[in-house]
Amino acid sequence: MDTTPDIPANRLDRRKARTRAALIDAACRMLEGPRGTDASISEITELADVGIGSFYNHFAGKAELFDAAIATTLDTYGRLFDSATEGLTDPAEVFAAGVRMTMRLNRSHARVARTMVGVGMSYLDRDDGLAPRALRDLDAARASGRLDIDDLPAALACTAGSLLGCLHLVTRDPAMDTERVADELATNLLRMFGLSKADAYEVAHRPLRTPAPEIE
């Protein structure tokens, strides 16, 4: 995952940017693992290979750092999602593509997937990443009459809970067929939101544009 901001002009600012990026990257790695936000500042700085004093030059505390790490992960996801759905005209397909691509992050962008699982449902309250895009796409599908949705927040919660549950399964079991689980989940969600079985299956199995795999 690229956590490096635009390259500053002078050497001191470049060093500061590298230190900040290293801390954010270390926090992202902590979010992927069992320690999560329970990791201490000393654990984070050791992983980032920076001094504890340098930590406080960039962040007031762990909460601020982890917030920046989550924002970085969700921003990465959001850009991937926008790229994969650009040009699609069927609101149901846009929604399904988001579900399918999110599940496939386990294969194409594993760090993003692991961090999303680690963050859990807390991302629903954020203004970046998956939640606002999913809400936008559900609203567009409802407004067009393509999907039958009465309560948008409830529909978003159902989508998010299902995604996180399935992501948890596939990240824990490398042998599981991620693509099959992704397409089946999208089909089931579309059916829940009013499409017929045949229509939901067809939409959820259309060709999907996926971003190039990241290099960790």
N, C-alpha and C positions, 0 to 999 in steps of 0.2 A: 504494500500500500504506500503510495507516495504521500508523505506528510511534509514535504519540503515546500515552503512558500516561494514566491518570486525571489530571485537572487538579488540581494541588496548590493549597492554600488561599492561600499568600502569594506575593508577587511574585518574591522570590528563588528560591523552589522552582519556580515556573512557568518562570523563565528557565533554570534548570538542566535542567528536564525538556525544554524546547525544544532546548537544546544537545545533550543526549543523543540525542533523537529525530533531530536533524539528522545527527549522526554515524552513527547506525544506518542512516538512510536512505541516506547516502552510501556506506556499506559495502555495502548491498544493491545499489546501482547498480554498484559495482565488481564485485560477484559476477556481475552480468549480462554484463559485458564481457570482453574478452580479457585485461585485466590481472588480474582476479580477486584472489586473496589476495596477489599479488605487488605490489599497489599500496602505495606508501609512505604513511606517516602524513601527510606534507606534502600528498600528492595527495588524501588523504581529507579533511583539514581544509580544503583549498582548495575542494573540491567542496561541503563542508558549510557553507562560509563562516564558520568559527570559527577561533580561534587554536590553535596547537599546545599552548600551555599549558592551554587549556580541555580538550583531548583527555585529558590526564593527570589532570584532575579527575574523569573519569568511567571511564577504562579504564587498566589497567596496561600494555597494549600492543595490538598489532594482533590477536593471537590472541584476546584477550578480546572485542574489538570484533566481529570476524567471527563469533565464536561467538554473540554476541547477535544479530547480523544474521540468521544462519541460523535461530536459534531463533524470531525474529520471523516469518520467512518460513514456516517449518513450522507455527507456531501459526496463521497466517492460513490456510494450506492445510487444517489439521485442522478448523478451524471451518467452512470451506466444505464439506468432505467430510461432516461430521456433519449439516449442514443438508440436503445433497442426498440422504442415505440414510435420514433419519429416517422411521420407519414401515414400511420395507420388511421383509417377513417371509421371503423366500426368500434363504438365505445365499449362494447362487450369484449372485443378482441384486445383493446388496449388494457382493460382491467385484467383479462386472463394472461396477457403477456407479462404484466407486472408480477403476477403470482408465479408464473412458470420461471421467469428469469430469476426471481428471488430465490426460489428453490435451487436453481442451477448454480447459484453463487457458491454452493458447496464444492462444485467441481471447478468452476472458472475463476472464482475469487474467494478462496477458502478463508482468508483472514477476515474479509468483510462478513462472511456467513458466521464464523465463530464469534466475532464481536457482537453481531446482532443477537445471537443466542445468549451471550453473556449479559447483554444489556436488558433483554427481555421486554416486558410490556411497557417499561418506562419510556420507550421511544414514542409511544402514542401521544404523549403530551408535548412533543417537540414540534418546532416549526420547520424542520428540515428533514430530508430523507424520505422514508417510505410513507409515513402517515398522511402528510398533506397531499401527496400525489395520489395515493389510493383514495382518499376522500374526494379529491377533485374528479377522479375517473369514475367513481361510483355515482357521484352527483350527475356527471355528464351522461352516464348510461341510464340513470333514472329519468333525467329530463328528456332524453330522446325516446323514452318508452321501451328501450332495449332490455332493461332489467327492471324488475318489480321490487322496489325498495321503499319502505315506509319510514324507517328510522336510520338515517345515515350513520350516526355515531355507533349504533348497535351493529350495523353492517360492517363498519370498519373494525370494531372489536372482534367480531366473528372471523373476519379475514385475517387479522393480525394473530389471533390466538391459534388459528389453524396453521398458519405459516410457521410460527415459532415452534409449535409442536412437531410439525413434520421436519423442519430444519434440525431440530434436536435429534430426531431419529437418524437422519441421514449423516449428520456430522459424527454421530457415535458409532455408526455401522458402515464402514467403507464399502462393504459388499452390497449394500442396498442399491437398487436401481433408481438413482436420483431422478432421471428423466421420466420414468414411469410414475413415480410418486408425484412429481411436479404436475404432469398432465392430468393425473387422476384428481389431484387436489383442485386444480383449476376447473375441471369438469364438474366436480361436486359443488363447488362454490357457485358456479353459473347456474346449476340446477336449483340450488337453494334460493337464488335470486330471480327465479322465474323462467329460465329457459327450459325447453323440452330436453329430454335425454339426448336425442339425436343432434339437436342444434348445439347443445353444450359441448358434446363430444367433438363435433366438427370444429367449433371455434377454438377449443383447447388443444387441438392437434394441428393447427395451421403452422406453416413454417415460421420459426422463431429466430430473429436476429439476436445473436449473443455476442457480447464483447470478447475481445481476445483475452486469454487467460493472463493473470498478473504474474509477475516474477517476484517471488518472496525473497 
